[in-house]
Amino acid sequence: MHQHSPSTVSFGSFSIEKTLVFKLWIGIFHLVGLLGLYFDISRPYFQALTPFHLLMCAGILLYFHTDWQKPFWGFLLAAFGIGMLAEIIGVQTGLLFGDYVYGPVLGLKLAGVPLIIGVNWFILAYAAGQLSTRLTRSAWAGAVMASAMMVVLDFVIEPVATKLDFWTWEGGTIPAENYFGWFAVALVIQLFYQKLSFVKQNPVSTFLLLNLFLFFLGLMFLL
């Protein structure tokens, strides 16, 4: 099934590209979030909004996705399922990433892992995978490239996440094995993305990925 919707939004006689509307929304939303998390008085409220932020990001990506055939559902379930399974193993055993525990900020948990974390794996894998397909035609090179992008993003997320009580590392130090584990799990998910046959074009995914990176990079220096 392919879904199509008008490419413009009309306000009376004025029309604007729908992708531009959503890009403006993404940019403004992340800027407001950056300011909201920076100030002590507003931080608790914006921390509580984090799951809704991730759901919004996933919703925007899915809104602009056009190919809803079985291969895409296979990737979506693989990204969510493999991400959640890896995190559950990590939390319960200390394997893959090191010893860490999730705080209450990210909402409903399964075996110690917030369900929204599975959504986060999907968002990052989808956006990084889509960008990699624009840079190379090789499935393996694309998988490695996208996994590396996800590790770079995790590098700026980690110090922010600990300060915002998303999760806490034993001893307060982020272990190097976390990044190796992230790359390994990301690579498995990326192979699903690269190998499954579905339309890998999304006009907002790279812009969203850039905003996520700048958002956490900004918070890494501000908090």
Secondary structure, 3 states (H helix, E strand, C coil): CECCCCCEEEECCEEEEHHHHHHHHHHHHHHHHHHHHHCCCCHHHHHHCHHHHHHHHHHHHHHHCCECCHHHHHHHHHHHHHHHHHHHHHHHHCCCCCCEEECCCCCCEECCEEHHHHHHHHHHHHHHHHHHHHHCCCHHHHHHHHHHHHHHHHHHHHHHHHHCCCEEEHHHCCCHHHHHHHHHHHHHHHHHHHHCCCCCCCCCHHHHHHHHHHHHHHHHHHC
